[in-house]
Amino acid sequence: MATRWKNKCKIKYFLWTLLCIVPAMVILSAYPHIREQSEKESRKYYTTREFAEMLYNGNQVLYEEISGANTRELDPPGNSFREIRPYLQYEVLNKNGKTILKNGESLKQLLAQDHLKKYDWIVQMEYDHLGNAEVTECYGTYAQKMKVRLSEGLYYQYEDQYEDVETAEEMGTPADCTFLYGMTKEQGQAYQSYIGNPFYAVYYRSGMADMIRISIFVLIGAAIFLPFVKKLNTGNERGFQMPVEIIGITVIGLLILWEAVTSLVISTMRGDIQDRLVQLGLSNGDAESMVMAWNLIVWIIYFSLIYWVTGSIRNLISIGWKQAVRERIFLIPFLKKHRAKLEKACSFLKKKWSGLAKRVDIFFRIDLQEQSNKVIFRFVAAQFVIVSLFCMGWFFGIAGVLIYSVVLFRTICKKYYKIKQDYQRMLQATEKIASGNLDMSMEQDFGIFDPVRKQLLQIQSGFKSAVDEEVKSQKMKTELITNVSHDLKTPLTAIITYVNLLKEEGITDEERENYINVLERKSMRLKVLIEDLFEVSKATSKNVKLELAKVDIISLLKQVRLELSERMEKSELDFRWNFQEEKVYLTLDSQKTYRIFENLLINILKYSLEGTRVYIDVSDNEDIVTITMKNISKGELNFNPGDITERFVRGDVSRNTEGSGLGLAIVKSFVELQKGKLTIEVNGDLFVARIEWRRTEMEDIS
């Protein structure tokens, strides 16, 4: 029984060996045939139709060179006489047989003397006066075939193109001349090197690729059907009971190896591997034997793997998919055993992937403020790199490109949907702003439209400021009318009253004089009020002409102090003047600047608490000149410092004191006209007025 089982095993192993070795030996035996065929093909390069067309194109080119005729363009790229001209010997004869153009020895004399051993081929073509061409001489191993090709080329080239013309002149073709072409053996070898050896074409045309495929199909068939022969007891060996993962990897490897094996065959027939071994010091015979042995081993391994993979797949099918999943998929028990570690690893990879996705998103982020070329270049460069990587995978690269196309489609759709959502958010925000909703929130990210969101926020803020300013302006207009009415009405009422009193009979001269004095005071106050109003209106509208000159600020302040000295002495205020000894020059209008200082000091005299100190400081800090006036108010300072410089606004809200409410408004207007800055500060009862002039800014005053 044991002997019988051993005999079955021997038969089985013998069959396996035979199935793997015999196809390998058959393929190796075909190598010499393919090498011989490729050498023949390479020697017959001049018998192709393309080569014949290039020679006829050469006739046109050479004829144009010698005659200057306006011939038709018959030298197209890719099938050009320019490609073979460096490897050719050529000669052109006129109708009398005299040489008019050549680039080497005379081919006509060689044909006449029969000195042709060093030439691969020579051909002679004659044109009559009508431009009809005929191949009159053809020398070479494949001369007859070359002559047929040249005749066919002549027929196809001119039959349709010139069927309606009668003369060579009309055709634009050579006439009354003869063209001779030839290639020496050295030139022929150089040209063969230039065009390359046709091993691949011979490999597929010779049927060797079909032979390999047939061998593969035979092996697959044997692996499937031999287990049905019960005597062999094969198909269930342990070697066929491999995990699915190993089988899958092997199948992929075999598909990749197909190209590698094909390249090995071509390299062997071309002699590349043998040449390298000879360069390493081996003899030609040893190198050839080693190369053939290596080819035999590779083919045996390749066919063995095909047989083993087919047998393993058949074994999987025979046990059923449920048992195959339970027993033959290695990953399932592995995943169960290491589930916790794998979950941890997946979580880690998810974080890394998220970080990578963010970086990719930043890399491909579309910023409408950037140059569009940069964004497009980044995208195209990335696609170029990815597609280049897929191209390296041959057949699998095509599958990869298909998968990548699906992923790219999904990504673009997702990106498009996100852009659409961002656009809708931006549109809604714009509509709300347009409808007057200036308090809406725009905290959401607008994606690629985020720069627009920032602009919308600025527009929203600008509109809101404009509306607030308009409301404030309307309020100030109302207050202005009220204040102007009040301030104008008070003196006018007094004037009317005293005029009526003067009209009464029985008043004394003393009373009359007293009434006239009151009328004078009230009318003067009304005049000052109107003049101030007119002055501040002109200043606000920039309708004031400045008389600019170099003005010494210190001297001007002293002049104002002198003018108001009497009132200062009566005010019971302690004025502290902090001036520097040197003069401080600025380019200003002296009258307007005098009015600025006068109004500020009058304001101090009116509203300061008696018995307090008043500080007037002047500082010159190279570019900036600052005048600061500080006083303690006798009334509560319960107003907004920014509003006190507006027209008809007074610190005395009840308006019981004299004043137009235009003093600080005039100061502000005149300071700003002269490129200065007026700042009002309030700290409890401390009132501070500060004027700043920058010399660099004052250069632009006109």
Secondary structure, 3 states (H helix, E strand, C coil): CHHHHHHHHHHHHHHHHHHHHHHHHHHHHCHHHHHHHHHHHHHCHHHCHHHHHHHHHHHHHHHHHHHCCCCCCCCCCCCCHHHHHHHCEEEEEECCCCEEEECCCCHHHHHHHCCCCCEEEEEEEEECCCCCEEEEEEEECCHHHHHHHHHHHHHHHHCCCCCCCCCHHHHCCCCCEEEEEEEEHHHHHHHHHHHCCCHHHHHHHCCHHHHHHHHHHHHHHHHHHHHHCHHHCCCCCHHHCCCHHHHHHHHHHHHHHHHHHHHHHHHHHHCHHHHHHHHCCCCHHHHHHHHHHHHHHHHHHHHHHHHHHHHHHHHHHHHCHHHHHHHHCCHHHHHHHCHHHHHHHHHHHHHHHHHHHHHHHHHCCCCCCCCHHHHHHHHHHHHHHHHHHHHCCHHHHHHHHHHHHHHHHHHHHHHHHHHHHHHHHHHHHHHHHHCCCCCCCCCCCCHHHHHHHHHHHHHHHHHHHHHHHHHHHHHHHHHHHHHHHHHHHHHHHHHHHHHHHHHCCCCCHHHHHHHHHHHHHHHHHHHHHHHHHHHHHHHHCCCCCCCEEEEEHHHHHHHHHHHCHHHHHHCCCEEEEECCCCCCEEEEEHHHHHHHHHHHHHHHHHHECCCCEEEEEEEEECCEEEEEEEEEECCCCCCCCCCCCCCCCCCCCCCCCCCCCCHHHHHHHHHHHCCEEEEEEEECCEEEEEEEEEHHHHCCCC
